[in-house]
Amino acid sequence: MTTAVPDSTLDAELIAALREGGRRVTHPRLLVHRHVRGRGEHVTADQVYGDLAPALPSLSPATVYATLDLLDELGFIRRISTPGGATVYDPNTTAHHHVICRRCGRIQDLHARVDTGGAARAAVEAGFSVDHGQLLLSGVCGECAAEVGRRHRARPITARRT
């Protein structure tokens, strides 16, 4: 569970990072940053755009995507590429892992100790500079499993032809 951080604190953090990097401070960047970090859950760029566009009609999807990429680069959020190809953004940048439902796409944080050292060493040996490591598990969430179970129980039993 995340603790609510005041918008003024979020703004001050982003403004300092942007100025330190010689980047412009813009209203859309501040809004996207506040929104993603304030929600405290995994979001897609389309969700962020859909949430913010009604209040800021000049906001474009391209601006949202670029801002999310920038926030990832600055370390305020973390990009997660899912097996289905969708990208979600996680405001929780502490070391943790994820599990994703292959039916509904729900992503949940997993707080478990996993030694990713061997994989990181292999990546370095392959010429990569590793920023962080995470484990992404996939399966079926409880809600989807229950739905499949309800659907199977609801089917009428028919006689088999032999």
Contact map, one row per residue, 1 for C-alpha under 8 A:
111000000000000000000000000000000000000100000000000000000000000000000000000000000000000000000000000000000000000000000000000000000000000000000000000000000000000000
111100000000000000000000000000000000000100000000000000000000000000000000000000000000000000000000000000000000000000000000000000000000000000000000000000000000000000
111110000000000000000000000000000000000000000000000000000000000000000000000000000000000000000000000000000000000000000000000000000000000000000000000000000000000000
011111000000000000000000000000000000010000000000000000000000000000000000000000000000000000000000000000000000000000000000000000000000000000000000000000000000000000
001111101100000000000000000000000000010000000000000000000000000000000000000000000000000000000000000000000000000000000000000000000000000000000000000000000000000000
000111111100000000000000000000000000000000000000000000000000000000000000000000000000000000000000000000000000000000000000000000000000000000000000000000000000000000
000011111110000000000000000000000100000000000000000000000000000000000000000000000000000000000000000000000000000000000000000000000000000000000000000000000000000000
000001111111000000000000000000000000000000000000000000000000000000000000000000000000000000000000000000000000000000000000000000000000000000000000000000000000000000
000011111111100000000000000000000000000000000000000000000000000000000000000000000000000000000000000000000000000000000000000000000000000000000000000000000000000000
000011111111110000000000000000001100000000000000000000000000000000000000000000000000000000000000000000000000000000000000000000000000000000000000000000000000000000
000000111111111000000000000001001100000000000000000000000000000000000000000000000000000000000000000000000000000000000000000000000000000000000000000000000000000000
000000011111111100000000000000000000000000000000000000000000000000000000000000000000000000000000000000000000000000000000000000000000000000000000000000000000000000
000000001111111110000000000000000000000000000000000000000000000000000000000000000000000000000000000000000000000000000000000000000000000000000000000000000000000000
000000000111111111000000000001001000000000000000000000000000000000000000000000000000000000000000000000000000000000000000000000000000000000000000000000000000000000
000000000011111111100000100000000000000000000000000000000000000000000000000000000000000000000000000000000000000000000000000000000000000000000000000000000000000000
000000000001111111110000000000000000000000000000000000000000000000000000000000000000000000000000000000000000000000000000000000000000000000000000000000000000000000
000000000000111111111000000000000000000000000000000000000000000000000000010000000000000000000000000000000000000000000000000000000000000000000000000000000000000000
000000000000011111111111100000000000000000000000000000000000000000000000000000000000000000000000000000000000000000000000000000000000000000000000000000000000000000
000000000000001111111111100000000000000000000000000000000000000000000000000000000000000000000000000000000000000000000000000000000000000000000000000000000000000000
000000000000000111111110000000000000000000000000000000000000000000000000000000000000000000000000000000000000000000000000000000000000000000000000000000000000000000
000000000000000011111110000000000000000000000000000000000000000000000000000000000000000000000000000000000000000000000000000000000000000000000000000000000000000000
000000000000000001111111000000000000000000000000000000000000000000000000000000000000000000000000000000000000000000000000000000000000000000000000000000000000000000
000000000000000001111111100000000000000000000000000000000000000000000000000000000000000000000000000000000000000000000000000000000000000000000000000000000000000000
000000000000000001100111110000000000000000000000000000000000000000000000000000000000000000000000000000000000000000000000000000000000000000000000000000000000000000
000000000000001001100011111011000000000000000000000000000000000000000000000000000000000000000000000000000000000000000000000000000000000000000000000000000000000000
000000000000000000000001111111000000000000000000000000000000000000000000000000000000000000000000000000000000000000000000000000000000000000000000000000000000000000
000000000000000000000000111111100000000000000000000000000000000000000000000000000000000000000000000000000000000000000000000000000000000000000000000000000000000000
000000000000000000000000011111110000000000000000000000000010001100000000000000000000000000000000000000000000000000000000000000000000000000000000000000000000000000
000000000000000000000000111111111000000000000000000000000000000000100000000000000000000000000000000000000000000000000000000000000000000000000000000000000000000000
000000000010010000000000111111111100000000000000000000000000000000000000000000000000000000000000000000000000000000000000000000000000000000000000000000000000000000
000000000000000000000000001111111110000000000000000100000000000000000000000000000000000000000000000000000000000000000000000000000000000000000000000000000000000000
000000000000000000000000000111111111000000000001000100000000000100110000000000000000000000000000000000000000000000000000000000000000000000000000000000000000000000
000000000110010000000000000011111111100000000000000000000000000000010010000000000000000000000000000000000000000000000000000000000000000000000000000000000000000000
000000100110000000000000000001111111110000000000000000000000000000000000000000000000000000000000000000000000000000000000000000000000000000000000000000000000000000
000000000000000000000000000000111111111000000001000000000000000000000000000000000000000000000000000000000000000000000000000000000000000000000000000000000000000000
000000000000000000000000000000011111111110100001000000000000000000000000000000000000000000100000000000000000000000000000000000000000000000000000000000000000000000
000000000000000000000000000000001111111100000000000000000000000000000000000010000000000000100000000000000000000000000000000000000000000000000000000000000000000000
000110000000000000000000000000000111111100000000000000000000000000000000000000000000000000000000000000000000000000000000000000000000000000000000000000000000000000
000000000000000000000000000000000011111110000000000000000000000000000000000000000000000000000000000000000000000000000000000000000000000000000000000000000000000000
110000000000000000000000000000000001111111000000000000000000000000000000000000000000000001110000000000000000000000000000000000000000000000000000000000000000000000
000000000000000000000000000000000001001111100000000000000000000000000000000000000000000001110000000000000000000000000000000000000000000000000000000000000000000000
000000000000000000000000000000000000000111110000000000000000000000000000000000000000000111100000000000000010000000000000000000000000000000000000000000000000000000
000000000000000000000000000000000001000011111011000000000000000000000000000000000000000111000000000000000000000000000000000000000000000000000000000000000000000000
000000000000000000000000000000000000000001111111000000000000000000000000000000000000011110000000000000000000000000000000000000000000000000000000000000000000000000
000000000000000000000000000000000000000000111111100000000000100110010000000000000000001110000000000000000000000000000000000000000000000000000000000000000000000000
000000000000000000000000000000000000000000011111110000000000100000000000000000000000000000000000000000000000000000000000000000000000000000000000000000000000000000
000000000000000000000000000000000000000000111111111000000000000000000000000000000000000000000000000000000000000000000000000000000000000000000000000000000000000000
000000000000000000000000000000010011000000111111111100000000000100000000000000000000000000000000000000000000000000000000000000000000000000000000000000000000000000
000000000000000000000000000000000000000000001111111110000011100100000000000000000000000000000000000000000000000000000000000000000000000000000000000000000000000000
000000000000000000000000000000000000000000000111111111000000000000000000000000000000000000000000000000000000000000000000000000000000000000000000000000000000000000
000000000000000000000000000000000000000000000011111111000000000000000000000000000000000000000000000000000000000000000000000000000000000000000000000000000000000000
000000000000000000000000000000110000000000000001111111110010000000000000000000000000000000000000000000000000000000000000000000000000000000000000000000000000000000
000000000000000000000000000000000000000000000000111111111111000000000000000000000000000000000000000000000000000000000000000000000000000000000000000000000000000000
000000000000000000000000000000000000000000000000011111111000000000000000000000000000000000000000000000000000000000000000000000000000000000000000000000000000000000
000000000000000000000000000000000000000000000000000111111000000000000000000000000000000000000000000000000000000000000000000000000000000000000000000000000000000000
000000000000000000000000000000000000000000000000000111111110000000000000000000000000000000000000000000000000000000000000000000000000000000000000000000000000000000
000000000000000000000000000000000000000000000000000011111111000000000000000000000000000000000000000000000000000000000000000000000000000000000000000000000000000000
000000000000000000000000000000000000000000000000000010011111000000000000000000000000000000000000000000000000000000000000000000000000000000000000000000000000000000
000000000000000000000000000100000000000000000000100110011111101100000000000000000000000000000000000000000000000000000000000000000000000000000000000000000000000000
000000000000000000000000000000000000000000000000100010001111111100000000000000000000000000000000000000000000000000000000000000000000000000000000000000000000000000
000000000000000000000000000000000000000000001100100000000011111110000000000000000000000000000000000000000000000000000000000000000000000000000000000000000000000000
000000000000000000000000000000000000000000000000000000000001111111000000000000000000000000000000000000000000000000000000000000000000000000000000000000000000000000
000000000000000000000000000100000000000000000000000000000011111111100000000000000000000000000000000000000000000000000000000000000000000000000000000000000000000000
000000000000000000000000000100010000000000001001100000000011111111110000000000000000000000000000000000000000000000000000000000000000000000000000000000000000000000
000000000000000000000000000000000000000000001000000000000000111111111000000000000000000000000000000000000000000000000000000000000000000000000000000000000000000000
000000000000000000000000000000000000000000000000000000000000011111111100000000000000000000000000000000000000000000000000000000000000000000000000000000000000000000
000000000000000000000000000010010000000000000000000000000000001111111110000000000000000000000000000000000000000000000000000000000000000000000000000000000000000000
000000000000000000000000000000011000000000001000000000000000000111111111000010000000000010000000000000000000000000000000000000000000000000000000000000000000000000
000000000000000000000000000000000000000000000000000000000000000011111111100000100000000000000000000000000000000000000000000000000000000000000000000000000000000000
000000000000000000000000000000000000000000000000000000000000000001111111110000000000000000000000000000000000000000000000000000000000000000000000000000000000000000
000000000000000000000000000000001000000000000000000000000000000000111111111110000000000000000000000000000000000000000000000000000000000000000000000000000000000000
000000000000000000000000000000000000000000000000000000000000000000011111111111100000000000000000000000000000000000000000000000000000000000000000000000000000000000
000000000000000000000000000000000000000000000000000000000000000000001111111100000000000000000000000000000000000000000000000000000000000000000000000000000000000000
000000000000000010000000000000000000000000000000000000000000000000000111111110000000000000000000000000000000000000000000000000000000000000000000000000000000000000
000000000000000000000000000000000000000000000000000000000000000000000011111111000000000000001000000000000000000000000000000000000000000000000000000000000000000000
000000000000000000000000000000000000000000000000000000000000000000000011111111000000000000101000000000000000000000000000000000000000000000000000000000000000000000
000000000000000000000000000000000000100000000000000000000000000000010011011111100000000011111000000000000000000000000000000000000000000000000000000000000000000000
000000000000000000000000000000000000000000000000000000000000000000000001001111110000000011111000000000000000000000000000000000000000000000000000000000000000000000
000000000000000000000000000000000000000000000000000000000000000000001001000011111000001111000000000000000000000000000000000000000000000000000000000000000000000000
000000000000000000000000000000000000000000000000000000000000000000000000000001111100001111000000000000000000000000000000000000000000000000000000000000000000000000
000000000000000000000000000000000000000000000000000000000000000000000000000000111110111100000000000000000000000000000000000000000000000000000000000000000000000000
000000000000000000000000000000000000000000000000000000000000000000000000000000011111111100000000000100000000000000000000000000000000000000000000000000000000000000
000000000000000000000000000000000000000000000000000000000000000000000000000000001111110000000000000000000000000000000000000000000000000000000000000000000000000000
000000000000000000000000000000000000000000000000000000000000000000000000000000000111110000000000000000000000000000000000000000000000000000000000000000000000000000
000000000000000000000000000000000000000000000000000000000000000000000000000000001111111000000000000000000000000000000000000000000000000000000000000000000000000000
000000000000000000000000000000000000000000010000000000000000000000000000000000001111111100000000000000000000000000000000000000000000000000000000000000000000000000
000000000000000000000000000000000000000000011000000000000000000000000000000000111100111110000000000000000000000000000000000000000000000000000000000000000000000000
000000000000000000000000000000000000000001111000000000000000000000000000000000111100011111000000000000000000000000000000000000000000000000000000000000000000000000
000000000000000000000000000000000000000001111000000000000000000000010000000011110000001111100000000000000000000000000000000000000000000000000000000000000000000000
000000000000000000000000000000000000000111100000000000000000000000000000000011110000000111111000000000000000000000000000000000000000000000000000000000000000000000
000000000000000000000000000000000001100111000000000000000000000000000000000111000000000011111000000000000000000000000000000000000000000000000000000000000000000000
000000000000000000000000000000000000000110000000000000000000000000000000000011000000000001111100000000000000000000000000000000000000000000000000000000000000000000
000000000000000000000000000000000000000000000000000000000000000000000000001111000000000001111110000000000000000000000000000000000000000000000000000000000000000000
000000000000000000000000000000000000000000000000000000000000000000000000000000000000000000011111000000000000000000000000000000000000000000000000000000000000000000
000000000000000000000000000000000000000000000000000000000000000000000000000000000000000000001111100000000000000000000000000000000000010000000000000000000000000000
000000000000000000000000000000000000000000000000000000000000000000000000000000000000000000000111110000000000111100000000000000000000010000000000000000000000000000
000000000000000000000000000000000000000000000000000000000000000000000000000000000000000000000011111000000000111100000000000000000000011100000000000000000000000000
000000000000000000000000000000000000000000000000000000000000000000000000000000000000000000000001111100000011110000000000000000000000011110000000000000000000000000
000000000000000000000000000000000000000000000000000000000000000000000000000000000000000000000000111110000011110000000000000000000000000111100000000000000000000000
000000000000000000000000000000000000000000000000000000000000000000000000000000000100000000000000011111001111000000000000000000000000000111111000000000000000000000
000000000000000000000000000000000000000000000000000000000000000000000000000000000000000000000000001111111110000000000000000000000000000001111000000000000000000000
000000000000000000000000000000000000000000000000000000000000000000000000000000000000000000000000000111111000000000000000000000000000000001110000000000000000000000
000000000000000000000000000000000000000000000000000000000000000000000000000000000000000000000000000011111000000000000000000000000000000000010001000000000000000000
000000000000000000000000000000000000000000000000000000000000000000000000000000000000000000000000000011111100000000000000000000000000000000000001000000000000000000
000000000000000000000000000000000000000000000000000000000000000000000000000000000000000000000000000111111110000000000000000000000000000000000000000000000000000000
000000000000000000000000000000000000000000000000000000000000000000000000000000000000000000000000000110011111000000000000000000000000000000001000000000000000000000
000000000000000000000000000000000000000001000000000000000000000000000000000000000000000000000000011110001111100000000000000000000000000000000000000000000000000000
000000000000000000000000000000000000000000000000000000000000000000000000000000000000000000000000011100000111110000000000000000000000000000000000000000000000000000
000000000000000000000000000000000000000000000000000000000000000000000000000000000000000000000001111000000011111000000000000000000000000000000000000000000000000000
000000000000000000000000000000000000000000000000000000000000000000000000000000000000000000000001111000000001111100000000000000000000000000000000000000000000000000
000000000000000000000000000000000000000000000000000000000000000000000000000000000000000000000001100000000000111110000000000000000000000000000000000000000000000000
000000000000000000000000000000000000000000000000000000000000000000000000000000000000000000000001100000000000011111000000000000000000000000000000000000000000000000
000000000000000000000000000000000000000000000000000000000000000000000000000000000000000000000000000000000000001111100000000000000000000000000000000000000000000000
000000000000000000000000000000000000000000000000000000000000000000000000000000000000000000000000000000000000000111110000000000000000001000000000000000000000000000
000000000000000000000000000000000000000000000000000000000000000000000000000000000000000000000000000000000000000011111100000000000000000000000000000000000000000000
000000000000000000000000000000000000000000000000000000000000000000000000000000000000000000000000000000000000000001111111000000000000110000000000000000000000000000
000000000000000000000000000000000000000000000000000000000000000000000000000000000000000000000000000000000000000000111111100000000000000000000000000000000000000000
000000000000000000000000000000000000000000000000000000000000000000000000000000000000000000000000000000000000000000111111110000000000000000000000000000000000000000
000000000000000000000000000000000000000000000000000000000000000000000000000000000000000000000000000000000000000000011111111000000000000000000000000000000000000000
000000000000000000000000000000000000000000000000000000000000000000000000000000000000000000000000000000000000000000011111111100000100100000000000000000000000000000
000000000000000000000000000000000000000000000000000000000000000000000000000000000000000000000000000000000000000000001111111110000000000000000000000000000000000000
000000000000000000000000000000000000000000000000000000000000000000000000000000000000000000000000000000000000000000000111111111000000000000000000000000000000000000
000000000000000000000000000000000000000000000000000000000000000000000000000000000000000000000000000000000000000000000011111111111100000000000000000000000000000000
000000000000000000000000000000000000000000000000000000000000000000000000000000000000000000000000000000000000000000000001111111111100000000000000000000000000000000
000000000000000000000000000000000000000000000000000000000000000000000000000000000000000000000000000000000000000000000000111111110000000000000000000000000000000000
000000000000000000000000000000000000000000000000000000000000000000000000000000000000000000000000000000000000000000000000011111110000000000000000000000000000000000
000000000000000000000000000000000000000000000000000000000000000000000000000000000000000000000000000000000000000000000000001111111000000000000000000000000000000000
000000000000000000000000000000000000000000000000000000000000000000000000000000000000000000000000000000000000000000000000001111111100000000000000000000000000000000
000000000000000000000000000000000000000000000000000000000000000000000000000000000000000000000000000000000000000000000000001100111110000000000000000000000000000000
000000000000000000000000000000000000000000000000000000000000000000000000000000000000000000000000000000000000000000000001001100011111100000000000000000000000000000
000000000000000000000000000000000000000000000000000000000000000000000000000000000000000000000000000000000000000000000000000000001111100000000000000000000000000000
000000000000000000000000000000000000000000000000000000000000000000000000000000000000000000000000000000000000000000000000000000000111110000000000000000000000000000
000000000000000000000000000000000000000000000000000000000000000000000000000000000000000000000000000000000000000000010001000000000111111000000000000000000000000000
000000000000000000000000000000000000000000000000000000000000000000000000000000000000000000000011110000000000000000010000000000000001111100000000000000000000000000
000000000000000000000000000000000000000000000000000000000000000000000000000000000000000000000000110000000000000001000000000000000000111110000000000000000000000000
000000000000000000000000000000000000000000000000000000000000000000000000000000000000000000000000111100000000000000000000000000000000011111000000000000000000000000
000000000000000000000000000000000000000000000000000000000000000000000000000000000000000000000000011100000000000000000000000000000000001111100000000000000000000000
000000000000000000000000000000000000000000000000000000000000000000000000000000000000000000000000001111000000000000000000000000000000000111110000000000000000000000
000000000000000000000000000000000000000000000000000000000000000000000000000000000000000000000000001111000000000000000000000000000000000011111000000000000000000000
000000000000000000000000000000000000000000000000000000000000000000000000000000000000000000000000000111100000000000000000000000000000000001111101100000000000000000
000000000000000000000000000000000000000000000000000000000000000000000000000000000000000000000000000110000100000000000000000000000000000000111111100000000000000000
000000000000000000000000000000000000000000000000000000000000000000000000000000000000000000000000000000000000000000000000000000000000000000011111110000000000000000
000000000000000000000000000000000000000000000000000000000000000000000000000000000000000000000000000000000000000000000000000000000000000000001111111000000000000000
000000000000000000000000000000000000000000000000000000000000000000000000000000000000000000000000000000110000000000000000000000000000000000011111111100000000000000
000000000000000000000000000000000000000000000000000000000000000000000000000000000000000000000000000000000000000000000000000000000000000000011111111110000000000000
000000000000000000000000000000000000000000000000000000000000000000000000000000000000000000000000000000000000000000000000000000000000000000000111111111000000000000
000000000000000000000000000000000000000000000000000000000000000000000000000000000000000000000000000000000000000000000000000000000000000000000011111111100000000000
000000000000000000000000000000000000000000000000000000000000000000000000000000000000000000000000000000000000000000000000000000000000000000000001111111110000000000
000000000000000000000000000000000000000000000000000000000000000000000000000000000000000000000000000000000000000000000000000000000000000000000000111111111000000000
000000000000000000000000000000000000000000000000000000000000000000000000000000000000000000000000000000000000000000000000000000000000000000000000011111111100000000
000000000000000000000000000000000000000000000000000000000000000000000000000000000000000000000000000000000000000000000000000000000000000000000000001111111110000000
000000000000000000000000000000000000000000000000000000000000000000000000000000000000000000000000000000000000000000000000000000000000000000000000000111111110000000
000000000000000000000000000000000000000000000000000000000000000000000000000000000000000000000000000000000000000000000000000000000000000000000000000011111110000000
000000000000000000000000000000000000000000000000000000000000000000000000000000000000000000000000000000000000000000000000000000000000000000000000000001111111000000
000000000000000000000000000000000000000000000000000000000000000000000000000000000000000000000000000000000000000000000000000000000000000000000000000000111111100000
000000000000000000000000000000000000000000000000000000000000000000000000000000000000000000000000000000000000000000000000000000000000000000000000000000000111110000
000000000000000000000000000000000000000000000000000000000000000000000000000000000000000000000000000000000000000000000000000000000000000000000000000000000011111000
000000000000000000000000000000000000000000000000000000000000000000000000000000000000000000000000000000000000000000000000000000000000000000000000000000000001111100
000000000000000000000000000000000000000000000000000000000000000000000000000000000000000000000000000000000000000000000000000000000000000000000000000000000000111110
000000000000000000000000000000000000000000000000000000000000000000000000000000000000000000000000000000000000000000000000000000000000000000000000000000000000011111
000000000000000000000000000000000000000000000000000000000000000000000000000000000000000000000000000000000000000000000000000000000000000000000000000000000000001111
000000000000000000000000000000000000000000000000000000000000000000000000000000000000000000000000000000000000000000000000000000000000000000000000000000000000000111
